[in-house]
């Protein structure tokens, strides 16, 4: 750290770090960019990393995982927040009239795979976990009762009362098939809504569109459930109002029917999965507890998380020998081990359970949206890049020229990633971030 502070190019190094936003593991690039006038071949501008600190340019890693890089994950969270909120009240290319469209906040949960320790409250007071009179013992001799009032940070939350009774196979297979179950739910939702409206699917598409944005969240027990914003639009999407007969009540009926009707089967094991019975369907309003701001913040928060609450890893594990090297909770260890066991079966290779064992079998995208819900993450990033480019031109770091007449030639190569221990301390001081545990 002292050596870095004494370097003559420290100010330039600090500027690079600030521009990454405090990224924990910035990408190191080595190369150059040249701008030529296409008509004359005259060199207009050249940037090279030759004179940069350590001869490299540091750029953000841009991960969405808060466990790996809180700074880059915060950017991803903010973008997701803007994307979801724009679909509720407008902005970012979406008209403000979309706020009048019927809109629901839906939570689809996983079924039970065994009794687990849980925390329940009533009037602000914690209730006993699973208090049962004359509770029976399971086949493994474990009394299936727990009278403790667990705290919010109790590490036992989500762990089974009897690990030998818990359906670990079902848990990881549900995670693996949950994205397909969601796809079938959206299809069944459109079919049911059309039937309730007395229309065919083709006729429905000509009069109304169902749009959504959703995020996956891990429960403490290690299974995913989905939170979704589901909105009714006219045939042209958010720019057109839905017909008068397309109401939030009818949409809620269709959601409840579709959630209970769809199934997904893993044929080699003859196992069929469906959503859990705890379905939550609420209308989003501009006032009250479930406002557009609260919904967007809730979805964006989980877009940067993975299976950390279960105590698993944020890197891939391919063998049981690798798994033995990490001090994991027994519940998380058994979930990962089950993924590795099932992933070794030839008939289940399509589920890619070995590659996604660290995610407990879930391999889908954490946050997704339908095409016409609102803007895109790509559009938000492009707008940010254009803002940064305009700032560089204003400060004289880039020349002002007509992009249509300029040829850009770039040569880049990867030169590493991350920060040294001393650089981490300085980066945290420069950006006001915390170090935490470096992955």
N, C-alpha and C positions, 0 to 999 in steps of 0.2 A: 504494500500500500504506500509506504514511504517512497519507494522507488518510482511508482507511478506519479505521485505528487511532484516529484522533482524533475520529471521529464519536461523538456522544453515545449513539447506539443500537448501538454496536459489539457489546455483549454480546448483544443480541437477534439481530444478524446472525450472530454466532458460533454461537448456539444453532441457528439455521436450518441453517447449514452442517453442524454436527454431526449434526443429524437426517437430513440427506441421506446420511450415511455417507461424506462426502468425494466425492460425485458430481462428475465433471469438467465436466459440461455440464447442470446442473440446469435444469428447466423453470421459467419465470417465469409465475406466475398472478396475476391481479388480480381481486378480487371480494369476495364476502361469503357467509356462511352464517348463517341465522336459524332458531331453534327455537321453535315456537309450541305452546301447549297447545291441542289440537284442540277441547276442550270449551268453553273460555272465550275463545280467541283471544289469550290473554296471551303476550307475548314472554318466553320463558324465558332465552334466551341468544343473543348475536350475536357473530360473529367477522367482522372486516373487515381487509383488507390496507392500509387507509388509514394506519394507524399503524405499519406494518411498515417496516423499512429499505428505502429506495427505493420504497416503496409496493407491494411485491410479496411473494408467498410463493414460496419456492424449494422444489421437490419433486424427488426423484430422477428421472433420465431412464429408469431401469429397462431399459436395453439389456442384452442378453446378451453383447455383443461385448466381450471384454477389450481389444481394440485401441482401442475408443472410450472406454470408461469402466471401469477396473479395479474400482472400488468396487461399481458396480451389477452387473457381471459376477460378482463374488464372491458376491453375494446369490443370483444365479441358479444359480451352481455349487453353493452349499450346499443350495439347494432341490432341485436335481436329485440330489445325493448322497443326501439324505434319502428322496426318492421311490424311487430305485433300491434303496437298502439296505432300506427297509421291505418291498419285494417279495421280499427274500432272507431276512430274519430276523424280520420282523414289526414292529409299531409303526405309529403314524399311522393307526390304524383297521384294520390288518392283523393277524390273530392270529399269535402266535409259532410256532404249529404249522406255518406255511408253510416254516420252515427245513428240515423233513423232506421236502419235495416235491423230486423230481428236477429238477435245474437245470443248464443248460449255458451256457458262455460261448463264443460263436461269432463268428469273424471272417470276413467275406466280402470278398474283394479284387477289384480290377479286373483285366482281362486286360492283356497287354503291348501297348503301342503303339510300341515301339521300345526299343533298348538305351539305358539311362541310367547315369550315374555313380552308384555306390552304395557304401555302407560295410558291410562284412561283418567279423565278428569270429570268432575261434576261440581258446578258452582265454584270453580277455581281450586278445588281440592282433589288431590290424587286419590284414586280408588285402588283397592287391592287388584293385583294383576289377574289372577284366575282363582278366586276364592270359591271353593266348592265343598259343600258338606258331603261327608262320606265319599270322598273322591276315590275312584278306583285306580288301581295300579295298572300300568301298561304291561305288555308281555315281557318287558325287560326289567320289571320291578320298580319302575319310577312312578311315584304318586303323581297323578296328573292334576296337581293343584299348586298354586303359588299365592300366598297371602300378602306378599310384600307390596309396598307402595313405591314403585320405582321412580327415581329421579329422572329428569330429562336427559342427563348425561350418563345414566347407568349403562355400562358396557354390555350388560346381559340383554338389553332390549333387542328384540328380533331373533334371539337365539331360541332354539326349540327347548321345550321342557324335557323332552327325551330325544336326543340326537339320533338314536337308533330307530325311532319310530318315524322320524321326519322323512318326507319324500324328496330326497335330494335329486333324484333322477327327474322327477316331475318339475321341480323348481327350475333347473337349468334348461330343460326342454321347453318349458313355457317361455323363458327368455328368448330362446332361439327362434321360436315360432311366433312371437308376439307381433312382429312387424307384418307378417302375413295375416294374422288375426285382425290387425288394424285395417289393412287393405280391404279385407272382406267386410269389415264393419262399415267402411265408407260406401262400398257398393250396395250393401244391404240397406243402408240409410237412404240412399237415393231411390232405391226401388220402393221402399216402404212409404217414403214421402210422396212419391208419385201415385201410389195406390190410394193413400189417404185423400189425395186431391182429385181422384178419379181420372188420372192421366196415365199414358204410357211413358216410359223413360224418354223416348224421343220427343213426345209432346212436352214433357217437363223441361227438357233442355231448351226448348223454344220459348219458354215463359219464365223460368227461374233457374238459378244456379246455386248450389250449396258449396261454399268455400270454407276452408279451415286452416288453422295453424295449430301445431301440437308439439309437445315436448315430452320426453320420457324421464321418469324419476324413479330412482331405486328406493324401495322401502328397506327398513332395517333388516328384514329377513332375507334380503338378497334377490327379490324379484322386482321387475319393472311394472309400473303402471303409467298411464298416459293422461296428461291434462291437455284439453283441446278447446280452442275457440272455434265454434261452428256458426257460420253466418249465412243468412239468406240474401241473395241478390237477384236482380233482374237478369234477363238473358245476356246482357252485355257486361256482367260482372259488377264491380263496385260503382261504376258510373251510372248504372240504371237501377231504379227502385224495384223491389219485388212486387208482384201483383198483390192486391188486397187479401186474396184468400191464402197467401203464403204467410202464415202467422208463426210466432214463436211457440205457441201451444201445440200446433200441429207438428212443428219440428221436434219438440220435446217428446211427443208421442212416438215419432219415428225413431228417435235416438233410443228410447227405452226398448222398443221392439227389436231393433237391430242388435243392440248390445246383448239381448237375451237369446237371439236366434242364431248368431254366427258361431261356427266352430272351425277348428283347424286340426287336421290329423297328421300324426307322424306314423305312416303306414308300417314301416319295418318293425316298430315296437307295438303297433296296434293301440296307440294312445291318442285320445282325442282331447283337445283343450278348448275351453271357452272362457269368457270373462268372468270375474268374480261377481258375487251378488251385491257388493257395495258400489252401486252406481250413483253418482252425484250429478244432477242436472240442474243448473241454475241460470237464470237470465242475467245478462250483463246490463247494468244501468249506468247512467251518468252521475247518479248520487247513491249514497248508501255504502255498504261494505264492499260490494262487488262492482267497483267502478272500472272503467277502462284502464286507468293508471295502475290500479292494484293487480288486475289480471295480467297486464303486460309485464309488470315487475316480477310477478310470481313465475311466469313462464321463462323470462329472461334469466332469472336466478338459476334455474335448474338446467338451462342450456349449457352452462359452464361446468357442470358437475358430472361425475360418473358413479362408480360404485364405492366411493370413499367411505360412505356411512356404514358399509358392511365390513370395512376393515381389509379390503382386498388391495391389489396393486394397480399401478397405472402403467405397467409394462407387461409385455407378453411373457408367459411361462409355457414352455413346451414339454417339460418332463417332470415327473414326480421328484427326481433328484434336484432339479432347480427349485421346486416348490419348498423342499426341506430346508433351503438356505435362508428362508425369510421367516421372521417371527410374527406369524399371523394368528388371528383368532381362530379357534378350532372350527367354528361354523363356516367362516370364509375358506379355510383350508379344505374342508370337506366339499364345499361347492366347487372349488377349482379342481380338486381331485376327481370329482364326478364328471366334470367337463372333459378332462384328460382321458378318463376311462371310456366315456361314450364316443369321444372323438377318434379313438383307435378302432372303432367298429367300421368296417367297410361300408355297411349299409347306411351310415350316418355321415359320411364324408361331406355331403352337400351342405350340412349345417355348419361346418367349419368350427366345431366346438373347441378343438385344440388351439386354433389361432385366436379364439376369443375367450379362452378360459379365464383370463384376468378380468374380463367383463362379465363373468358368470354366465356365459352363453349368449348374451345379447350382442348382436352385431349390426343393428340398424342405426340410422341417423338419430341423434338425440332430438334435434329440432327440425321439423319439416313443415311445409305449407303447400297448399294447392296453388296452381299456377296464377290464378287471378285474385288471390287473397289480398295482396298489397304489393309493395315494392320488393326488391330482392336484396340479399346481402351484397351481391356483386355491384348493384347500382349504388348502394351506400358507400362501399369501398371506393368506387370510381369517383364519387363526389368528394370524398376525403382526399384522394390523390390529386384531384384537380385543384382543390383548395391549397394543398401543400405546394404544388407546382406554382400556383399564382403567387404564393408567399415568397418562394425562392426567386421568382422573376422580380418581384417588388424590392427585395433586399439585394438584388444584383448578383445572386449566386448562379442564376441561369439567364442567358440572353433572351430578349424578346424577339421572336421570329415567327413567320408564317409556317405552321406545321405542314401545310400542303406542298411547300416548296423545299422542304428539308428532308434529307436522308439521314436516318439514325442508324449507326453501326455500333453494336455493343458486343463486348467479349467479357464473359464472367466465368469464374470457376469457384467451386466450393473450397473453402480453406479452413473449415473447422466450425465449432460451435461452443458457446458458453463463456463464462468469465472465471478468472482466477479468484482465489479466496480474497485477496486484497482488493481486486476490482469489484467484487461483490459488495464489500463494505462501502466503498466509495460510491458505487451506483445507488445503493440504498440511501446514502446521505444526500446524494444529488437529487433524487426523485421523491424522497420522502416515503419510500416503500419499506416494507419489512422483509428480512431475509427468509425467515421460516426455514423449512427443511429443503435443502437443495436436492432435487431428484438425482 
